[in-house]
Amino acid sequence: MVASFNDAISAYRNAAAGKTNTVTETVTGTGQSVNPGESFADMVKGAAYDARDTMKVSEQMTQKAITGDAELHEVVTAVSAAEVTLRTVVSVRDKAVEAYQSILNMPV
């Protein structure tokens, strides 16, 4: 907690001094770097692959549970992650369909 508080203070000081991070610097905490050349389609594609991988892991853990090769907490964690991922995907899909329908209903 102290490290994140100190990081926040440093960020405020740097912003006040005009020293802000560039887009290509690494995002703190995630280990991922921001790629300014990445398109929206690439970002959506990556998110879809991540969702697919989460679902595959959940299926594999469920199969291991059936054969008795997995601990119960591992299975519950994997199934919970899959449930959250599925809810997120459905929510994004619903918003995309809603946006598409509102575009279709716009007068030209």
Secondary structure, 3 states (H helix, E strand, C coil): CHHHHHHHHHHHHHHHCCCCCCCCCECCCCCCECCCCCCHHHHHHHHHHHHHHHHHHHHHHHHHHHHCCCCHHHHHHHHHHHHHHHHHHHHHHHHHHHHHHHHHCCCC
